[in-house]
Amino acid sequence: MKSRLKIIIIGAGNRGTAYARLLHAHPSKPEIVAIADPRETHRRELGRLCQVPEERQFRDWREIAALPGRIADAAVIATPDKLHTLPAIKFAERGYHLLLEKPMAPTLEECEEIVSTAKRNNVTLCVCHVLRYSPFYRRMRSLIESGAVGEVVTIQHLESVVYWHQAHSYVRGNWRNEAESSFMLLAKSCHDVDILSYLIGRRCLQVSSFGSLRHFRSQCRPVGGTERCLDCPRETQCPYSAVKIYWRDRAAKGKFGWPVDIITTDLTENGVFEALRYGPYGRCVYACDNDVVDHQVVSFNFEGGVTADFTMTAFTSIEDTRRTTVCGTHGQIIGDGRIIKLYRYLDDSCEVIDIDQEASGTIDDGHGGGDGGVVNAFVDALTSGNSISIVSGADATIESHRIVFAAEKSRREKRTVNLEEMSAGVRRIPEVVFS
């Protein structure tokens, strides 16, 4: 494609807006030609940012899909998790290349149908497993491939969700309930399972997993606690207080970005307190309709006897991030998302690699540069006609998603699951009726 890329954005929430901003700022100047989102405020704001005329701002993606011919080269699918499948299928069938937010879909059958449809229609599918595109994990993988640690024997990986982030997104927020979104390992940690697959570069054979909803339950509510934080006499002693998280720690200090801008569009003191009084984010964390786990561990057995362990936990401080340790026959790598320490057994040396310095300040665009990385790879693939820049394409992504579904199956059934069990087969996606 030599002409200017034309792209549509399906879903104008946090992730859709993030990708639209990066596309709008890309040196090749892709043109955002249409937006679909049922929320007028979000739709209009993104339209203003990307200079999309009002007549190209739609309430429903079906209105775009029903237009004659194709109006763009590609579609960014950033709807809520459970609403990925139909737009991904239908736009792929119409020949749109896809930048698809993770997770692909809430069931393995739907994931496989998306992959099958993309391949059948010869469209590029790039899933936003953004960690693969971050300078940190690219550097870690290059060290492994160079033989810096010899043969990889095992990897330990920790995702610290952080206590207030768990309360915001997975207790009070959009991903709190499996029926409305998906299970925690898929919604939050498919990134992490995927990055283990990326670093190891071998086929996973078996998984075993344990985890539960341990703390954010009615049984754990302090005596005297109330349904809403604004009314609670224990509020100032609760680390999960909505007043603390959204007001005292942020808005009162003039910080009205994420997550405050998620709970209200009225970014004033009155707007924040109205949201806490009447909205879902003002609820007591022990009185919500959440059911996703707040901690989980997964053990993996890969080809060649390589093993890995993953821990996801809500119970960490704001200082924690992802931490990854690679243990090899000749050395060890320890990383925290910014600093990599490479230990060599032969001379007991330690090389410290500061990714911020190596990336020359380019990693401030989300997920340590991964958001910008995936957008750049997608644009490069479409403009060059060569998808080599995409490292989260159909095959790699369906493989890591399959591992995620196997791990959750293991947790629920309390047994080790073989990956060969996880060929779900493609199901037929229902037709869309255009009004």
C-alpha positions in Angstrom: 0.0 0.0 0.0 1.6 3.2 -1.2 -1.2 5.6 -0.6 -2.2 7.0 2.8 -3.7 4.4 5.0 -7.3 4.8 6.0 -8.4 3.3 9.3 -11.6 3.0 11.3 -11.8 2.8 15.0 -14.4 0.5 16.6 -14.6 1.4 20.3 -13.6 4.9 21.5 -12.8 3.9 25.1 -9.4 3.9 26.8 -7.7 1.4 24.4 -9.3 2.6 21.2 -8.4 6.2 22.0 -4.8 5.1 22.8 -4.4 3.4 19.5 -6.1 6.2 17.6 -3.8 8.8 19.2 -0.7 6.8 18.1 -2.0 6.3 14.6 -2.9 10.0 14.3 0.6 10.9 15.4 2.4 8.3 13.2 4.9 9.8 10.7 3.1 8.3 7.7 -0.1 10.1 8.8 -2.7 7.3 8.6 -6.2 8.8 8.2 -8.9 7.9 10.8 -11.9 8.0 8.5 -14.7 6.7 10.8 -15.4 6.0 14.5 -18.1 3.8 16.1 -19.1 3.9 19.7 -22.5 4.0 21.4 -21.4 6.6 23.9 -21.8 10.1 22.3 -19.3 11.8 24.6 -16.5 9.3 23.8 -17.4 9.3 20.1 -17.4 13.0 19.7 -14.2 13.5 21.7 -12.2 11.0 19.7 -13.8 12.5 16.5 -12.5 15.9 17.5 -9.0 14.6 18.3 -8.7 12.7 15.0 -10.6 15.3 12.9 -13.3 12.8 11.9 -16.4 14.6 10.6 -19.7 14.1 12.4 -21.3 12.2 9.5 -18.5 9.6 9.9 -19.2 9.1 13.6 -21.5 6.1 14.2 -23.3 4.7 17.2 -22.9 1.1 16.0 -20.1 -0.6 14.0 -22.8 -2.3 12.0 -23.6 1.0 10.3 -20.0 1.1 9.0 -20.0 -2.5 7.9 -23.3 -1.9 6.0 -21.8 0.9 3.9 -21.2 -0.1 0.3 -17.7 -1.2 -0.4 -14.8 -0.6 1.9 -14.2 2.8 3.3 -10.8 2.0 4.8 -7.9 -0.4 4.7 -8.0 -1.5 8.3 -10.1 -1.6 11.4 -9.0 -1.2 15.0 -11.3 -3.4 17.2 -11.3 -2.0 20.7 -14.8 -2.8 22.0 -15.3 -4.6 25.3 -13.8 -8.1 25.5 -17.1 -9.9 24.9 -17.9 -7.8 21.9 -14.8 -8.4 19.8 -15.9 -11.4 17.9 -18.7 -10.2 15.6 -17.0 -7.0 14.4 -13.7 -8.8 13.9 -15.4 -11.5 11.8 -17.5 -9.2 9.8 -14.8 -6.6 9.0 -12.3 -9.5 8.1 -14.9 -10.9 5.7 -15.1 -7.5 4.0 -11.3 -7.4 3.6 -10.4 -5.0 6.4 -7.0 -5.7 8.0 -7.4 -6.0 11.8 -5.7 -4.5 14.8 -7.5 -6.4 17.5 -7.2 -5.6 21.2 -6.5 -8.5 23.5 -7.9 -10.8 24.5 -9.1 -11.9 21.1 -12.5 -13.2 22.4 -14.0 -14.7 25.5 -14.0 -18.3 24.2 -11.5 -20.4 22.4 -14.0 -21.3 19.7 -14.5 -17.6 18.9 -10.7 -17.0 18.9 -10.3 -19.8 16.4 -13.1 -18.5 14.3 -11.5 -15.0 14.1 -8.1 -16.6 13.1 -9.8 -18.8 10.5 -11.8 -15.9 9.0 -8.7 -13.7 8.8 -6.7 -16.4 7.0 -9.5 -17.3 4.7 -9.9 -13.7 3.6 -6.2 -13.0 3.4 -6.3 -10.1 5.8 -3.5 -9.2 8.3 -4.4 -9.9 11.9 -2.4 -8.2 14.5 -3.4 -8.7 18.1 -2.4 -6.1 20.7 -0.1 -8.3 22.8 1.8 -5.1 23.3 4.5 -6.5 25.6 6.1 -8.3 22.6 6.7 -4.9 21.1 8.1 -3.2 24.2 11.9 -2.4 24.1 12.3 -4.2 27.4 11.0 -7.6 26.3 12.5 -7.3 22.8 15.9 -6.8 24.5 15.3 -9.7 26.9 14.4 -12.0 24.0 17.5 -10.8 22.0 19.7 -11.7 25.0 18.2 -15.2 25.1 18.6 -15.7 21.4 22.2 -14.6 21.5 23.0 -17.3 24.0 23.9 -14.9 26.8 22.4 -17.3 29.4 23.1 -20.5 27.5 20.1 -22.8 27.3 17.0 -21.5 29.0 15.9 -23.9 31.8 13.1 -22.0 33.6 11.4 -18.6 33.7 9.7 -17.1 36.7 7.3 -14.2 36.0 5.2 -12.0 38.3 2.4 -9.6 37.4 1.7 -7.2 40.2 -1.7 -5.9 39.4 -1.4 -3.4 42.3 -4.1 -3.2 45.1 -5.9 -0.1 43.8 -5.8 -1.2 40.2 -7.5 -4.5 41.2 -10.1 -2.5 43.1 -10.7 -0.2 40.1 -10.8 -2.6 37.2 -11.5 -6.0 38.6 -13.7 -5.4 41.6 -15.7 -2.2 40.8 -14.9 -1.9 37.1 -15.6 -3.4 33.6 -13.6 -6.6 34.1 -15.0 -7.6 37.5 -17.5 -10.2 36.4 -16.9 -13.1 34.1 -20.4 -13.0 32.6 -19.8 -9.4 31.5 -16.2 -9.7 30.4 -14.0 -12.8 30.8 -12.1 -14.7 33.4 -9.1 -12.8 35.0 -6.3 -14.8 33.4 -7.7 -14.0 30.0 -8.8 -10.4 30.6 -5.6 -9.2 32.4 -2.9 -11.8 32.2 -3.1 -13.1 28.6 -0.3 -10.6 28.1 1.9 -12.4 30.6 1.2 -15.9 29.4 1.9 -14.7 25.9 5.2 -13.1 26.9 6.4 -16.4 28.4 5.6 -18.1 25.1 7.4 -15.4 23.2 10.6 -15.6 25.4 10.7 -19.4 25.5 9.9 -19.9 21.8 8.8 -23.5 22.2 5.5 -25.2 22.2 3.7 -25.5 25.6 2.7 -29.1 26.4 1.1 -29.0 29.8 -0.2 -26.5 32.4 -1.4 -26.6 36.0 -3.0 -23.7 37.8 -4.5 -22.6 41.2 -6.2 -19.5 42.3 -9.3 -18.0 43.8 -11.2 -14.9 44.8 -9.7 -14.7 48.3 -10.3 -11.2 49.6 -12.9 -9.1 47.8 -15.9 -10.8 49.2 -18.7 -9.9 51.5 -17.3 -12.1 54.2 -14.2 -9.9 54.4 -16.1 -6.6 54.9 -15.0 -4.9 58.1 -17.6 -4.7 60.9 -19.6 -1.5 60.4 -18.8 -1.2 56.7 -21.5 0.3 54.4 -22.4 -0.2 50.8 -20.7 3.0 49.6 -17.4 4.5 50.7 -18.8 8.0 51.1 -21.1 6.7 53.9 -18.6 4.4 55.6 -17.3 5.1 59.1 -14.3 2.8 58.3 -13.4 4.6 55.0 -10.2 6.3 56.2 -8.9 2.9 57.5 -9.5 1.1 54.2 -6.8 1.0 51.5 -9.4 0.2 48.9 -11.5 3.3 49.7 -12.9 4.9 46.6 -12.5 8.3 48.2 -8.8 7.5 48.8 -8.2 6.1 45.3 -10.0 8.7 43.2 -10.1 11.8 45.4 -7.4 12.0 48.0 -4.6 10.2 46.0 -5.5 11.8 42.7 -8.2 14.4 42.0 -7.5 16.5 45.1 -3.9 16.8 43.8 -5.0 17.9 40.4 -4.5 14.4 38.8 -7.6 13.9 36.7 -6.2 11.4 34.2 -6.7 7.6 34.4 -8.3 6.2 36.5 -10.3 9.3 37.5 -11.4 10.0 33.9 -12.9 6.5 33.8 -15.4 7.1 36.6 -16.7 10.5 35.3 -16.5 12.8 32.3 -17.1 15.8 34.7 -13.5 16.3 35.8 -14.3 18.6 38.7 -14.6 18.1 42.5 -18.3 17.9 42.1 -18.1 15.5 39.2 -15.8 13.1 41.1 -18.1 13.1 44.2 -21.2 12.6 42.1 -19.6 9.6 40.6 -18.6 8.2 44.0 -22.1 8.8 45.3 -24.1 7.3 42.5 -21.7 5.4 40.2 -20.3 1.9 40.3 -16.8 3.1 41.3 -18.1 4.4 44.6 -19.2 1.0 45.9 -17.5 -0.8 48.8 -15.1 -3.4 47.4 -16.8 -6.0 49.7 -20.2 -5.3 48.2 -19.8 -5.6 44.5 -20.9 -8.2 42.0 -17.3 -9.2 41.2 -16.4 -12.9 40.8 -12.9 -12.9 39.1 -10.0 -14.2 41.0 -7.7 -11.9 42.9 -4.6 -14.2 42.8 -3.6 -17.1 40.6 -0.5 -19.1 39.8 0.3 -21.2 36.7 3.0 -23.7 36.0 4.0 -24.5 32.4 5.9 -27.4 30.8 7.3 -26.6 27.4 9.0 -28.7 24.8 12.6 -29.7 25.7 11.9 -29.8 29.4 11.8 -26.0 29.8 9.5 -24.9 32.6 7.9 -21.6 33.7 6.0 -20.2 36.6 3.6 -17.3 36.5 2.0 -15.5 39.5 -0.7 -12.9 39.2 -1.7 -11.1 42.4 -3.7 -8.1 43.4 -1.9 -7.7 46.7 1.1 -5.6 45.8 2.1 -1.9 46.1 2.1 0.9 43.6 5.9 0.5 43.2 5.6 -3.0 41.8 5.3 -3.9 38.1 6.0 -7.1 36.1 9.2 -8.9 37.2 10.8 -11.6 35.0 13.7 -13.9 35.9 15.2 -16.2 33.2 17.4 -19.0 34.5 19.8 -20.5 32.0 22.7 -23.0 32.0 25.3 -20.3 31.6 23.6 -17.2 33.2 20.6 -15.5 34.6 18.5 -12.5 33.5 16.5 -10.5 36.1 14.3 -7.7 34.9 11.6 -5.3 36.2 10.3 -3.7 33.1 13.0 -1.0 32.9 16.3 -2.5 34.2 17.8 -5.8 33.0 20.5 -7.4 35.0 22.5 -10.1 33.1 24.5 -12.4 35.3 27.2 -14.6 33.7 28.3 -17.7 35.7 31.7 -18.0 34.0 33.2 -14.9 35.5 30.4 -14.0 38.0 29.9 -10.7 36.2 26.8 -8.6 36.2 25.8 -6.3 33.3 23.2 -3.7 34.0 21.1 -2.6 31.0 18.9 0.5 31.4 16.1 0.2 28.8 15.0 3.8 29.3 18.5 4.9 28.1 18.7 2.4 25.3 15.2 3.5 24.0 16.2 7.2 24.1 13.0 8.2 25.9 10.7 6.6 23.4 8.9 4.3 25.8 6.4 6.7 27.4 3.5 5.8 25.1 1.9 3.0 27.2 3.1 -0.4 28.3 6.7 0.6 28.2 6.6 1.5 24.6 4.5 -1.5 23.6 1.5 0.5 22.5 3.5 2.5 20.1 5.4 -0.6 19.0 2.4 -2.6 18.0 0.9 0.4 16.1 4.2 1.0 14.3 4.4 -2.7 13.4 0.9 -2.8 12.1 1.3 0.4 10.0 4.7 -0.9 8.6 3.1 -4.2 7.6 0.3 -2.6 5.7 2.4 0.0 4.0 5.2 -2.4 3.0 2.9 -5.4 2.2 5.2 -7.5 4.4 4.0 -8.7 7.8 7.4 -9.6 9.2 7.2 -6.7 11.7 4.1 -8.3 13.3 5.1 -10.7 16.1 1.6 -11.2 17.5 -0.1 -12.4 14.4 -2.7 -15.2 14.0 -0.6 -18.2 14.7 1.4 -16.9 17.7 -1.7 -15.4 19.3 -4.0 -18.4 19.0 -1.2 -20.5 20.5 -0.8 -18.3 23.6 -4.6 -17.9 24.0 -4.9 -21.7 23.9 -2.5 -21.9 26.8 -4.6 -19.4 28.7 -7.8 -21.4 28.2 -5.9 -24.5 29.2 -4.7 -22.9 32.4 -8.2 -21.7 33.4 -9.5 -25.2 32.7 -6.8 -26.6 35.0 -7.8 -24.1 37.8 -11.5 -25.0 37.6 -11.1 -28.7 37.2 -8.2 -29.0 39.6 -6.0 -31.0 37.3 -3.0 -30.8 34.9 -4.2 -30.1 31.4 -2.5 -31.2 28.2 -2.5 -28.6 25.4 -3.5 -31.3 23.0 -6.9 -31.2 24.6 -7.5 -27.6 23.6 -8.3 -27.8 19.9 -11.8 -26.4 20.2 -12.8 -26.4 16.6 -14.4 -23.5 14.7 -18.1 -22.7 15.4 -20.3 -20.7 13.1 -20.7 -17.0 14.1 -24.3 -15.8 13.6 -25.1 -13.5 10.7 -25.5 -9.8 11.4 -28.7 -8.2 10.4 -28.1 -4.6 9.2 -30.9 -2.1 10.0 
